[in-house]
Amino acid sequence: MIRDTVNFQSVKVGDKLPELPIDLTVSLVVGGAIVSRDYTPVHHSKKAAQDAGMQDVFMNILTTNGLVGRFVTDWAGGDARITGVSIKLGAPNLPGDTMTMTGEVKNKDDDTGAIEVESPARMHGATTSPAR
């Protein structure tokens, strides 16, 4: 749910974003890969994933990136613009698990109007996603 855009003056370094749990399903993993045109078999075929040493299909980086964007804009509002995302994968997102996104305002630049959010998603390890 996208809300009204946050007021820049009301945001403070250290503000916490509301937690977002995302239930991971085969449909989400496969659908995210298809919509991002990632036809790598490990994102579509359980057998291909198992042949590669995984237990099941796993989420691609582009789907993770999209979910990070959703998380930040759900908090920041419809007029917010994401100008950069840096993602470090810690562990694969697998069907049946829940990826829980949290976030905190790490920096606020009064000159540019930019707010930097750090969002470590918890999933078997950490996926750190600073967004600006």
C-alpha positions as CSV (number, residue, x, y, z in Angstrom):
1,M,0.0,0.0,0.0
2,I,1.6,3.3,-1.1
3,R,0.8,6.1,1.2
4,D,1.2,9.9,1.0
5,T,4.8,10.9,0.6
6,V,6.7,11.5,3.8
7,N,7.5,15.1,4.7
8,F,11.3,15.5,4.4
9,Q,11.5,17.8,7.4
10,S,9.7,15.2,9.6
11,V,12.2,12.4,8.8
12,K,15.1,11.9,11.2
13,V,18.2,9.8,11.1
14,G,17.5,6.7,13.1
15,D,13.8,6.6,12.2
16,K,12.6,3.0,11.7
17,L,10.6,1.8,8.7
18,P,7.7,-0.6,9.4
19,E,8.6,-4.2,9.1
20,L,7.5,-6.0,5.9
21,P,7.3,-9.8,6.0
22,I,7.1,-11.4,2.6
23,D,6.0,-15.1,2.3
24,L,8.1,-16.7,-0.4
25,T,6.3,-19.0,-2.7
26,V,7.2,-20.9,-5.9
27,S,4.8,-18.5,-7.8
28,L,6.6,-15.4,-6.4
29,V,10.1,-16.8,-7.3
30,V,9.1,-18.0,-10.8
31,G,6.9,-15.1,-11.6
32,G,9.6,-12.6,-10.5
33,A,12.1,-14.3,-12.7
34,I,9.8,-14.4,-15.7
35,V,8.7,-10.7,-15.4
36,S,12.4,-9.7,-15.2
37,R,13.2,-11.8,-18.2
38,D,15.6,-14.0,-16.3
39,Y,15.2,-17.4,-17.9
40,T,18.0,-19.1,-15.9
41,P,16.7,-22.6,-15.2
42,V,17.5,-22.5,-11.5
43,H,14.7,-19.9,-11.0
44,H,12.1,-21.9,-12.9
45,S,12.9,-25.6,-12.5
46,K,13.2,-27.4,-9.2
47,K,15.2,-30.1,-10.9
48,A,17.6,-27.6,-12.4
49,A,18.0,-26.0,-9.0
50,Q,18.6,-29.3,-7.4
51,D,21.2,-30.3,-10.1
52,A,23.0,-27.0,-9.2
53,G,23.0,-28.0,-5.5
54,M,20.0,-26.1,-4.2
55,Q,17.0,-27.6,-2.6
56,D,14.5,-25.7,-4.7
57,V,14.1,-22.8,-7.2
58,F,15.5,-19.6,-5.6
59,M,14.7,-15.9,-6.1
60,N,16.8,-13.9,-8.6
61,I,18.5,-10.6,-7.7
62,L,16.0,-8.6,-9.8
63,T,13.0,-9.7,-7.8
64,T,14.9,-8.9,-4.6
65,N,15.7,-5.5,-6.0
66,G,12.0,-4.9,-6.9
67,L,10.9,-5.9,-3.4
68,V,13.4,-3.5,-1.8
69,G,11.9,-0.8,-4.0
70,R,8.4,-1.7,-2.9
71,F,9.5,-1.7,0.8
72,V,11.1,1.8,0.6
73,T,8.3,3.4,-1.5
74,D,5.6,1.8,0.7
75,W,7.2,3.9,3.5
76,A,8.3,7.0,1.6
77,G,5.1,7.4,-0.5
78,G,4.1,7.7,-4.1
79,D,6.1,10.8,-4.9
80,A,9.4,9.4,-3.6
81,R,12.0,8.5,-6.1
82,I,14.7,5.8,-5.6
83,T,18.0,6.9,-7.1
84,G,20.2,4.0,-6.1
85,V,20.1,0.5,-4.6
86,S,23.0,-1.6,-3.5
87,I,22.3,-5.2,-2.7
88,K,24.6,-7.8,-1.1
89,L,23.2,-11.3,-1.1
90,G,23.8,-13.3,2.0
91,A,21.7,-16.4,1.3
92,P,19.1,-17.6,-1.3
93,N,15.4,-16.8,-0.9
94,L,13.6,-20.1,-1.1
95,P,9.9,-21.0,-1.3
96,G,8.3,-21.8,2.1
97,D,10.5,-19.2,3.9
98,T,9.6,-15.6,4.9
99,M,11.8,-12.7,4.0
100,T,11.4,-10.0,6.6
101,M,12.5,-6.5,5.5
102,T,13.3,-3.9,8.1
103,G,14.8,-0.5,7.6
104,E,16.3,2.6,9.2
105,V,17.1,6.1,8.0
106,K,20.9,6.2,8.0
107,N,21.5,9.6,6.4
108,K,19.6,12.7,5.4
109,D,21.0,15.4,3.1
110,D,19.4,18.7,3.5
111,D,21.1,20.1,0.4
112,T,19.8,17.5,-2.0
113,G,16.7,16.3,-0.2
114,A,18.0,12.7,-0.3
115,I,17.3,10.2,2.4
116,E,19.4,7.0,2.7
117,V,17.7,4.0,4.1
118,E,19.5,0.8,5.1
119,S,17.3,-2.3,4.9
120,P,18.7,-5.6,6.0
121,A,16.3,-8.3,5.0
122,R,16.4,-11.3,7.3
123,M,16.5,-14.6,5.4
124,H,18.9,-17.4,6.5
125,G,21.5,-14.7,6.4
126,A,21.4,-11.0,5.7
127,T,20.6,-9.1,2.5
128,T,21.7,-5.6,3.1
129,S,20.1,-3.1,0.8
130,P,20.9,0.6,1.3
131,A,18.5,2.7,-0.8
132,R,18.8,6.4,-1.6
